[in-house]
């Protein structure tokens, strides 16, 4: 089940134009570069807990199915 959610999240982010690498973990990596802190703040404002690595990217743990759609909405908004 977690694999299906992780796959759906990664594919959804890629469809938006994010360069999400393949993973075998319970999280996806969102490369955000210089915008990492700004984007992490947008996730936090939407009550999504993420782990930012300033200047590099954001680790997004895979959660419940409902959270995937929420993550994708925020990612689309910040992607522009």
Helices and strands as residue ranges (DSSP letters): H 2-15, E 27-31, G 33-35, H 36-45, E 51-53, E 57-61, H 65-79
